[in-house]
Amino acid sequence: MLEFKDVSFKYASDDFSMMNNLSFTVNDGEFISIIGKSGCGKSTVFRLINGLEKPQNGEIFVDGKNIKDIKNYSAYMPQKEILFPWRTIEKNICLAPEIQKADKKETKTKAEEILKEVGLWDYKNKYPRDLSGGMRQRAALIRTLVPKPDILLLDEPFSALDSITRISLQEWLLKEWEKHKKTILFVTHDVEEAIFLSQKIFVVSDRPITHFQEFKIDLPYPRNRADMARSDIAALKEMLIKHLRQEEE
């Protein structure tokens, strides 16, 4: 379980706090999307979970342990894909397990399996400069999954993809999640994507963040896109869009 307890944070260069006394919990194996206007602090929540930033007050726990005392519990895919230009796509993907000194054979097998599933097998020996933006984003997503972390932090992972590839990878990600039941936190600006993927949606309503508004998605898995036309789901989508528009005014 992931738990924030009264977490407050402010960037040194910023005049205003990003969050004040934020508390929330995410149960093991949950798929949660986070939506909110740009600049409201969604990515900062991920940076705090991953230990890239330290809260000024409060504590963050994973399975009852303070994250200050544990390692390799999460993997973070930021908005901008970061691939090392001097490493091939396959070697980029295997970087984290390499650093963690994981079993090389097992890592290679997992990497090759996913490369085939997402259509990058023919590019495994290519370099990032040889791939399109969408392909690089797919490679960055794979790199997040290969180390098998307990918590996946995905910050707009499909934003640079064309619509067909985006739909395909949404469905692939859900299959991976259903197979392994890892905890996934997923930032997106696409309300329909959030509804289709998630068990719950956290809405960031203001800054500083003091709480999340939580919405449960009443759809069974595996997900069926035809269900997105259900009247209750359409009503939820309209309500969320209206809410986000009000926040931007």
Helices and strands as residue ranges (DSSP letters): E 2-9, E 19-26, E 31-35, H 42-49, E 57-62, E 65-66, G 67-69, E 74-77, H 89-93, H 95-99, H 104-117, G 121-123, G 128-130, H 133-145, E 151-155, H 163-180, E 183-187, H 191-197, E 200-204, E 212-216, G 225-229, H 231-248
